[in-house]
Amino acid sequence: MKKENTPELITERLILRKFTEEDREALYEILKDEEVNRFLPWFPAASLTAAETFLKEHYLDSYKKEGGYQYAICLKGENRPVGYIGVSMEESHDLGYGLRKEYWNQGIVTEAGRAVIERVRKDGIPYLTATHDVKNPASGAVMEKLGMSYLYSYEELWQPKNFLVTFRLYQLNLDGETERVYRKYWEQSEVHFVEDREEETRQ
């Protein structure tokens, strides 16, 4: 069955849809904020032109492929992107997201994430992974709200920012294979370990 690329999803508060060329200024507002992009794998956009390049390479070009999940997060009534959420079509099926900081702590990414997860489950994606910097536990809290489970931590020299980061990997199996563990990052990293998260929770 052919998978639709980024089919529109509607939730209680949100419209999840493809980015368009008309969204370049809204995307620039998301990408230029240093605080929003502190834990994301790219530098803040220095100009509208940089945001336009990002829009083309990360979104518009990806929509030409057979399947995909690369969404603009829009509030109902405005239909203007305030964030993004997506699932990689690579082996990791990595779930990633970003949101303008004035919309933080409102459950928006969690609401969007639940809708995307139900769609990929319906489409037969077997599992999702997600990672976050240990210095960004708020992102891990979102992953847990989405039903994802912490599996392990690992170190990576993060590019293009070129500094060492300890990441936590979370996973959600969608096909009933509850024992599956995505081990690629564990195997690639010389430093990997399982943290005592119960101890962290008690502190």
VENTAVEN-V624454 format. One record per backbone hydrogen bond with DSSP energy under -1.0 kcal/mol. NH is the residue of the N-H (numbers start at 1). CO is the residue of the C=O. E is the energy in kcal/mol with one decimal. If there is no record, write none. Layout:
[[NH | CO | E] [NH | CO | E]]
This chain:
[[6 | 68 | -3.5] [9 | 16 | -2.5] [11 | 14 | -2.4] [15 | 74 | -2.8] [16 | 9 | -3.2] [17 | 72 | -1.7] [23 | 20 | -1.9] [24 | 21 | -1.3] [27 | 23 | -2.8] [28 | 24 | -2.1] [29 | 25 | -1.8] [30 | 26 | -1.1] [31 | 27 | -2.8] [32 | 28 | -2.2] [37 | 33 | -1.9] [40 | 37 | -1.4] [42 | 40 | -1.5] [45 | 31 | -1.7] [51 | 47 | -1.8] [52 | 48 | -2.3] [53 | 49 | -2.0] [54 | 50 | -2.2] [55 | 51 | -2.7] [56 | 52 | -2.1] [57 | 53 | -2.7] [58 | 54 | -2.9] [59 | 55 | -1.6] [60 | 55 | -2.3] [61 | 56 | -2.7] [63 | 59 | -1.7] [64 | 61 | -1.3] [65 | 62 | -1.4] [71 | 85 | -3.0] [72 | 17 | -3.5] [73 | 83 | -2.6] [74 | 15 | -2.3] [76 | 13 | -2.7] [78 | 75 | -1.8] [79 | 75 | -2.6] [82 | 73 | -3.1] [84 | 98 | -2.5] [85 | 71 | -1.8] [86 | 96 | -2.5] [87 | 69 | -2.4] [88 | 94 | -2.4] [93 | 90 | -1.5] [95 | 129 | -3.1] [96 | 86 | -2.4] [98 | 84 | -2.2] [100 | 82 | -2.8] [103 | 100 | -2.1] [104 | 101 | -1.5] [111 | 107 | -2.2] [112 | 108 | -2.6] [113 | 109 | -3.2] [114 | 110 | -2.2] [115 | 111 | -1.4] [116 | 112 | -2.3] [117 | 113 | -2.7] [118 | 114 | -2.0] [119 | 115 | -1.7] [120 | 116 | -2.7] [121 | 117 | -2.4] [122 | 118 | -2.0] [123 | 119 | -1.9] [124 | 121 | -1.2] [125 | 120 | -2.6] [128 | 172 | -2.2] [129 | 93 | -1.5] [130 | 170 | -1.9] [132 | 168 | -1.5] [134 | 166 | -2.4] [136 | 133 | -2.5] [139 | 136 | -1.3] [141 | 137 | -1.9] [142 | 138 | -1.5] [143 | 139 | -2.0] [144 | 140 | -2.2] [145 | 141 | -2.0] [146 | 142 | -1.5] [147 | 144 | -1.7] [148 | 143 | -2.4] [149 | 171 | -2.5] [151 | 169 | -2.8] [153 | 193 | -3.3] [154 | 167 | -2.2] [155 | 191 | -2.1] [156 | 165 | -2.3] [158 | 156 | -1.1] [158 | 163 | -2.5] [162 | 158 | -2.6] [165 | 156 | -2.6] [167 | 154 | -3.1] [168 | 132 | -2.4] [169 | 152 | -3.2] [170 | 130 | -3.3] [171 | 149 | -2.0] [172 | 128 | -2.5] [174 | 126 | -2.9] [175 | 126 | -1.0] [178 | 176 | -1.9] [180 | 177 | -1.5] [187 | 183 | -2.6] [188 | 184 | -2.0] [189 | 185 | -1.6] [193 | 153 | -2.2] [197 | 195 | -1.4] [200 | 196 | -1.4] [201 | 197 | -2.3] [202 | 198 | -1.7] [203 | 199 | -1.1]]
